[in-house]
Amino acid sequence: MREVLTKKKMTSDGLLGAERGEEGGGERRFVSFHITDFHKAKRQLLTWVASKDANAAGVDVFCFLDNQGYPQSIARGVECLMAVGVRDSCEAAAGLAFARLKEWAADRREWLFGHFGYDLAAETEPGAAGKGAAGSPPGPDPIGFPDLFFFVPQILVELSPTVIRIGCFEGSGEAIWRQIERIPVIVDPTPDRSPVPPFTARFTPAEYREQVASLQRHILRGDCYEINFCQEFYSQPADLDVLAAWWSLSQASPNPFSCFYRLNNSYLLCASPERYLKKTGKQLFSQPIKGTSPRYPDRPAADSGSARDLFHSAKDRSENVMVVDLVRNDLSKVCLPGSVRVEELYGIYSFPQVFQMISTICGTFSPNLHWTDAIRETFPMGSMTGAPKHRVIALIDEYERSRRGIFSGAVGYITPEGDFDFNVVIRSLLYNRDSRYLSYQVGSGITFSSNPEAEYEECLIKARGIREALGVEGN
């Protein structure tokens, strides 16, 4: 368990400078600028942050959250948020991570950005996780994200279709904007798909089907009702232009909870359609996804038929309602008695590659709790575990062959008022620049009525946007 505090200052031209031992004074000051070309400004902002050009920001930590143009009813309230550089931070491993985060965040009424890794399940569900397959110790996460990391950004950028708003503690927001707007970019370039070595699957199709059959025997014995079973596809050594890959993924699979996140040499390129948990004022909202069917954009009749079939699917409805019940139970631990309700059941939503069945559960957050309590009592999210949660986490540890790490965790932000919004890290490309390890994981909900071959095909459908972004075929 450790907490890492780092501080950086800004130079006279508004850029991040070298680390220093003491904290700079003052509050974050915001300045706003009118923009006429939103897509150009977004490209300039990300190029400024992520490139190694001498005129760029030159930071090792940033978090970019992108709504990809979806309405606020399903996406975050601000079209794009960018957190740049570290003013101070908290990093912790599973054990007492939530207690450490709660203590650290209590004195920081500021914007916080960061993530919760799936392996915090070892803390929230003690005794269920951490043993690994056949009781052996789990291997290290090859991507390298810690279990928990949050930071106060040195620079905060809010980007809307007509305005860019820049907030910083020291230096000049005006100088930062001058640097950004001078970045030359092409607004709609052809995706740059550098060759990527073939991906290797952790399971052959036959092995995957055997594992699903084994999990169904657990269901038949009454060990669980539904389990989210994931598999990894990886490539090493892989040399990835992460910024080009991000643009390509954004074009191939724009989704409302997208995220481009760098923590030193670990990268997350996330095209998630799913919200984990949101707090607005006194209200908590969770929107689990369970139920998937493919899109057929060139065949309108087949496309609408796929959405209709998903809505009426008994198998997908049973998965969805089981997770809804699990989320209701989780929220009841942190919400006022009688306030938890299902706002929408079996909603069908359209995304680039798939239709998804999404339900919305909400409740009134208990006023005597801290925002970290809402995460601790509901994590990991039920859509990525199954039910009952404690038992299926142990089965996930036993049957999956990869550490999940940040995959099926959550990335998001907390406002100075204590509101927050976190996604579910799915449909994501993960990369470690040091080890040149590139991977993605996909999964599906296994029930007694699941067809193992159909579940395998569902995994490939969910990975379609990633494979398209990288220009690879098959797996």
C-alpha positions in Angstrom: 0.0 0.0 0.0 1.4 3.4 -0.9 0.4 6.9 -1.6 2.5 8.9 -4.1 2.4 12.6 -4.0 3.9 14.6 -6.8 3.9 18.3 -7.6 4.8 20.3 -10.7 4.9 23.9 -11.5 4.5 25.9 -14.7 7.0 28.1 -16.5 6.4 31.7 -17.5 5.1 30.7 -20.9 2.3 28.7 -19.4 3.8 25.2 -19.9 4.5 22.5 -17.3 8.0 22.8 -15.8 10.2 20.6 -13.7 9.1 19.0 -10.4 9.6 20.8 -7.2 9.3 19.9 -3.6 6.8 22.5 -2.4 3.2 23.2 -3.5 2.4 26.3 -5.5 -0.2 28.6 -4.1 -3.4 30.1 -5.4 -6.7 28.7 -6.9 -7.3 27.4 -10.3 -8.0 30.2 -12.7 -10.1 29.6 -15.8 -10.1 31.5 -19.1 -12.4 30.8 -22.0 -11.9 31.2 -25.8 -14.5 31.0 -28.6 -13.8 28.3 -31.2 -15.3 27.9 -34.7 -14.0 24.4 -35.6 -14.6 22.0 -32.7 -13.0 18.9 -34.4 -9.9 20.9 -35.3 -9.6 22.2 -31.7 -10.0 18.7 -30.3 -7.2 17.4 -32.6 -5.0 20.3 -31.6 -5.6 19.7 -27.9 -4.8 16.0 -28.1 -1.8 16.5 -30.3 -0.5 19.1 -27.9 -0.8 16.7 -25.0 0.2 13.4 -26.5 2.9 14.3 -29.0 6.7 14.6 -28.3 7.0 17.8 -30.3 9.1 20.6 -28.7 6.0 22.8 -28.6 3.8 20.2 -26.9 3.0 19.9 -23.2 5.5 17.1 -22.6 3.6 15.3 -19.8 3.6 11.7 -18.7 0.1 11.7 -17.2 -3.1 12.8 -18.9 -6.8 11.8 -19.0 -9.0 12.7 -21.9 -12.8 12.0 -21.6 -14.8 12.3 -24.8 -18.6 12.0 -25.2 -18.2 11.6 -29.0 -21.3 13.8 -29.6 -23.8 11.6 -27.7 -26.7 13.5 -25.9 -26.3 14.3 -22.2 -29.1 11.9 -21.4 -26.7 9.0 -22.0 -23.2 10.7 -21.9 -21.3 13.0 -19.5 -22.4 16.7 -19.1 -19.3 18.2 -20.8 -18.5 17.1 -24.4 -14.8 16.7 -23.6 -12.7 17.0 -20.5 -8.9 16.9 -20.5 -6.8 16.6 -17.3 -3.1 17.4 -18.0 -0.1 16.9 -15.7 0.0 16.1 -12.0 -0.3 18.6 -9.2 -0.5 15.9 -6.6 -1.7 12.3 -6.6 -2.8 9.2 -4.7 -1.7 5.7 -5.8 -2.6 2.6 -3.8 -2.7 -1.2 -4.1 -5.7 -3.3 -3.1 -5.9 -3.8 0.6 -6.6 -0.4 2.2 -6.8 1.5 -1.1 -10.3 3.0 -0.5 -9.4 4.2 3.0 -6.3 5.8 1.6 -8.2 7.5 -1.2 -10.9 8.7 1.2 -8.3 10.3 3.5 -6.4 11.9 0.5 -9.5 13.2 -1.2 -11.0 14.7 2.0 -8.6 17.7 1.9 -8.8 18.3 -1.8 -11.9 20.2 -3.0 -10.7 20.1 -6.5 -11.2 18.3 -9.8 -9.8 14.7 -9.5 -9.2 12.3 -12.3 -8.2 8.7 -12.3 -9.2 5.0 -12.2 -10.2 2.0 -10.2 -8.7 -1.3 -11.4 -10.7 -4.5 -11.4 -8.3 -6.1 -9.0 -9.6 -3.9 -6.2 -12.1 -6.8 -5.9 -9.6 -8.4 -3.6 -10.4 -5.5 -1.2 -14.2 -5.0 -1.8 -14.9 -8.8 -1.9 -12.2 -10.2 0.5 -11.6 -13.9 0.1 -13.1 -14.1 -3.4 -10.3 -12.7 -5.5 -6.5 -13.0 -5.8 -5.8 -16.7 -5.9 -5.6 -17.1 -9.7 -6.3 -20.2 -11.8 -6.2 -23.5 -9.9 -5.3 -21.6 -6.7 -2.0 -20.4 -8.0 -0.8 -16.8 -7.5 -2.0 -14.5 -10.3 0.6 -13.1 -12.7 1.5 -9.4 -12.9 -0.6 -7.1 -15.0 1.5 -6.7 -18.2 0.0 -3.2 -18.9 1.2 -1.9 -15.5 -1.7 0.3 -14.3 -1.8 0.4 -10.5 -5.0 -0.8 -8.7 -5.9 2.8 -7.9 -4.6 6.1 -9.1 -6.1 9.6 -8.8 -4.6 13.0 -9.4 -5.3 16.7 -9.3 -4.5 17.9 -12.8 -2.2 20.9 -13.2 -4.2 21.9 -16.2 -8.0 21.3 -16.8 -9.5 21.8 -20.2 -13.3 21.7 -20.9 -14.1 21.6 -24.6 -17.6 22.2 -26.0 -18.7 22.7 -29.6 -18.1 26.5 -29.4 -15.9 27.2 -26.4 -12.6 25.9 -24.9 -12.1 26.7 -21.2 -8.7 26.3 -19.7 -8.0 26.2 -15.9 -4.6 26.2 -14.3 -3.0 27.1 -10.9 0.1 28.9 -12.1 1.1 30.3 -15.5 -1.2 31.6 -18.2 -4.2 29.9 -19.7 -3.9 32.3 -22.6 -0.3 31.1 -23.2 -1.5 27.5 -23.2 -4.3 28.3 -25.7 -1.8 30.0 -28.0 0.4 26.9 -27.9 -2.6 24.7 -28.7 -4.1 26.7 -31.5 -0.7 26.8 -33.3 -0.6 23.0 -33.6 -0.9 22.1 -37.3 -3.4 19.3 -37.8 -5.5 17.7 -40.5 -9.1 17.6 -39.3 -10.3 14.3 -41.0 -7.2 12.4 -42.0 -7.1 8.9 -43.3 -6.5 6.6 -40.3 -2.8 5.9 -39.8 -2.7 2.1 -39.3 0.8 1.1 -38.7 1.3 -2.7 -39.0 0.6 -4.6 -35.8 1.9 -8.1 -35.3 -0.8 -10.8 -35.1 -2.8 -11.1 -31.9 -2.6 -14.3 -29.9 -5.7 -15.6 -28.0 -5.4 -16.8 -24.5 -8.0 -19.5 -25.4 -8.5 -21.4 -28.6 -12.2 -21.4 -29.6 -12.4 -25.0 -28.4 -10.9 -24.2 -25.1 -13.2 -21.2 -24.7 -16.2 -23.4 -25.3 -15.0 -26.0 -22.8 -14.6 -23.2 -20.1 -18.1 -22.0 -20.8 -19.4 -25.5 -20.4 -17.6 -25.8 -17.1 -19.1 -22.5 -15.9 -22.5 -23.8 -16.9 -22.0 -26.8 -14.6 -21.4 -24.4 -11.8 -24.6 -22.7 -12.6 -26.4 -26.0 -12.7 -25.1 -26.8 -9.2 -26.4 -23.5 -7.9 -23.0 -21.8 -7.4 -24.1 -18.8 -9.4 -26.8 -17.5 -11.8 -24.8 -15.6 -14.3 -21.1 -14.9 -14.8 -19.2 -12.5 -17.0 -16.4 -14.5 -18.5 -13.6 -12.6 -20.4 -10.7 -13.6 -22.6 -7.6 -11.7 -23.8 -6.0 -11.2 -27.2 -2.4 -9.9 -27.1 0.5 -8.9 -29.3 4.1 -8.6 -28.3 6.4 -7.0 -29.3 4.2 -4.3 -30.8 5.2 -0.8 -31.7 2.1 1.4 -31.5 1.6 5.0 -32.4 -0.9 5.6 -29.6 -2.2 8.9 -30.8 -2.9 7.6 -34.3 -4.5 4.5 -32.8 -6.7 6.7 -30.7 -8.0 8.7 -33.7 -8.5 5.5 -35.6 -10.5 3.9 -32.7 -12.6 7.1 -32.4 -13.5 6.9 -36.0 -14.2 3.2 -36.0 -16.1 3.1 -32.7 -17.2 6.4 -31.3 -18.9 5.7 -28.0 -20.2 8.0 -25.2 -17.8 7.0 -22.4 -14.6 7.1 -24.5 -11.3 7.7 -22.8 -7.7 8.3 -23.8 -5.6 7.8 -20.6 -1.9 7.8 -20.1 -0.1 7.0 -16.8 3.6 7.1 -17.6 4.2 4.1 -20.0 0.8 2.6 -19.6 -2.0 3.6 -22.0 -5.7 3.0 -22.2 -7.6 3.7 -25.4 -11.2 3.1 -24.4 -14.4 3.2 -26.6 -16.8 2.3 -23.8 -20.6 2.6 -24.2 -21.3 1.9 -20.5 -21.6 4.1 -17.5 -20.7 2.5 -14.2 -21.9 5.1 -11.6 -22.7 8.8 -11.6 -23.5 11.1 -8.7 -25.3 14.4 -9.3 -26.2 16.3 -6.2 -28.0 13.7 -4.0 -28.7 11.2 -6.7 -26.8 8.1 -7.8 -27.3 6.6 -11.2 -26.0 3.3 -12.6 -26.6 2.1 -16.2 -25.5 -1.5 -16.5 -25.3 -3.1 -20.0 -26.4 -6.7 -20.4 -27.6 -7.8 -23.8 -25.9 -7.4 -27.2 -26.8 -7.9 -30.8 -24.9 -6.9 -34.0 -25.6 -3.9 -36.2 -26.2 -4.2 -40.0 -25.8 -0.6 -41.2 -26.0 -1.5 -44.9 -29.2 -3.6 -44.4 -31.8 -1.5 -42.7 -34.4 -4.3 -42.3 -31.8 -6.6 -40.8 -30.6 -3.8 -38.5 -34.0 -3.0 -37.1 -34.8 -6.7 -36.8 -31.6 -7.2 -34.7 -32.7 -4.5 -32.3 -36.2 -6.0 -32.1 -34.8 -9.5 -31.5 -32.6 -8.1 -28.7 -35.5 -6.5 -27.0 -37.5 -9.7 -27.0 -34.6 -12.1 -26.2 -35.5 -14.1 -23.1 -31.8 -14.9 -22.5 -30.7 -11.3 -22.7 -33.6 -10.1 -20.5 -32.7 -12.7 -17.9 -29.1 -11.6 -17.8 -30.2 -7.9 -17.7 -32.7 -8.3 -14.8 -30.2 -10.3 -12.8 -27.7 -7.5 -13.0 -30.4 -4.9 -12.3 -31.2 -6.8 -9.1 -27.5 -6.9 -8.1 -27.2 -3.2 -8.7 -30.3 -2.4 -6.7 -28.8 -4.4 -3.8 -25.5 -2.6 -4.1 -27.1 0.8 -4.2 -29.3 0.0 -1.2 -26.1 -0.1 0.9 -25.3 3.6 0.2 -28.8 5.1 -0.5 -31.6 6.2 1.7 -34.1 3.4 2.5 -36.8 3.1 -0.1 -35.1 5.5 -2.5 -33.6 2.9 -4.9 -35.7 2.4 -8.1 -35.5 1.2 -11.6 -35.9 4.1 -13.9 -35.7 2.2 -17.2 -35.7 -1.6 -17.8 -34.5 -3.3 -21.1 -33.8 0.0 -22.9 -32.3 -0.7 -26.4 -29.6 1.7 -27.5 -27.7 2.0 -30.8 -23.9 2.1 -31.1 -21.6 1.8 -34.1 -21.1 -2.0 -34.0 -23.9 -3.2 -31.7 -27.2 -2.7 -30.1 -27.1 -2.8 -26.3 -29.7 -3.5 -23.7 -29.3 -0.9 -20.9 -31.2 -0.5 -17.7 -31.0 2.6 -15.4 -31.2 2.3 -11.6 -31.0 5.3 -9.3 -31.3 6.2 -5.7 -30.8 9.0 -3.2 -27.2 9.0 -1.7 -27.0 8.8 2.0 -25.9 12.3 3.3 -23.6 10.9 6.0 -21.4 9.0 3.5 -18.4 10.1 1.5 -18.4 9.8 -2.3 -15.7 7.0 -2.1 -18.2 4.9 -0.1 -20.5 4.7 -3.1 -17.7 3.2 -5.1 -16.4 0.9 -2.4 -19.8 -0.7 -1.8 -20.7 -1.2 -5.5 -17.3 -2.2 -7.0 -16.6 -4.1 -9.1 -19.7 -3.4 -11.2 -22.2 -6.2 -11.5 -22.3 -6.1 -15.3 -18.6 -7.2 -15.3 -18.9 -9.9 -12.6 -22.3 -11.6 -12.5 -24.4 -12.8 -9.6 -24.0 -13.5 -6.7 -20.9 -11.2 -6.9 -18.7 -12.8 -4.2 -19.0 -16.3 -5.8 -18.5 -15.3 -9.4 -15.4 -13.2 -8.6 -13.8 -16.4 -7.3 -14.9 -18.3 -10.4 -13.5 -15.5 -12.6 -10.2 -15.8 -10.8 -10.2 -19.6 -11.4 -11.2 -19.7 -15.0 -9.8 -16.6 -16.7 -6.2 -16.7 -17.9 -5.3 -13.0 -17.7 -5.3 -10.4 -15.0 -8.0 -7.9 -15.8 -6.1 -4.9 -14.4 -7.7 -1.7 -15.5 -10.0 -3.6 -17.9 -13.5 -3.9 -16.4 -12.5 -1.2 -13.9 -13.6 2.4 -14.1 -12.1 5.7 -15.3 -13.7 9.1 -14.5 -13.6 12.3 -12.6 -14.8 13.9 -9.4 -15.8 17.6 -9.2 -14.9 20.0 -6.4 -18.5 19.5 -5.1 -18.2 15.8 -4.8 -20.2 14.8 -7.9 -18.6 12.2 -10.1 -19.1 10.1 -13.3 -17.3 6.8 -14.1 -17.4 4.6 -17.1 -16.9 0.8 -17.3 -13.6 0.1 -19.1 -14.6 -2.2 -21.9 -14.1 -2.2 -25.7 -10.6 -1.0 -25.0 -7.0 -1.2 -26.3 -4.3 -1.4 -23.7 -0.6 -0.8 -24.3 2.6 -0.7 -22.3 5.3 1.3 -24.2 8.2 -0.2 -22.2 7.4 -3.8 -22.7 5.7 -3.2 -26.1 2.7 -5.3 -24.9 -0.6 -4.6 -26.7 -3.8 -6.3 -25.8 -7.6 -6.2 -25.6 -10.1 -8.2 -23.6 -13.7 -9.0 -24.3 -16.3 -11.0 -22.5 -19.9 -12.0 -22.4 -22.5 -13.0 -19.8 -22.7 -16.8 -19.3 -26.0 -18.3 -18.2 -27.3 -21.8 -18.1 -29.1 -21.2 -21.5 -26.0 -19.8 -23.2 -24.7 -21.3 -26.4 -20.9 -21.4 -26.1 -20.4 -20.8 -29.8 -22.7 -17.8 -29.8 -20.9 -16.4 -26.7 -17.6 -16.7 -28.5 -19.1 -14.9 -31.6 -20.4 -12.2 -29.3 -16.9 -11.6 -28.0 -15.6 -11.1 -31.6 -18.5 -8.7 -32.3 -17.6 -6.6 -29.3 -14.0 -6.5 -30.5 -14.9 -5.4 -34.0 -14.2 -1.7 -33.5 -10.8 -2.4 -32.0 -9.8 -4.7 -34.9 -11.1 -2.2 -37.4 -9.1 0.6 -35.8 -6.0 -1.5 -36.0 -6.7 -2.7 -39.5 -6.5 -6.4 -38.5 -8.8 -9.2 -39.6 -10.1 -12.1 -37.6 -9.0 -12.1 -33.9 
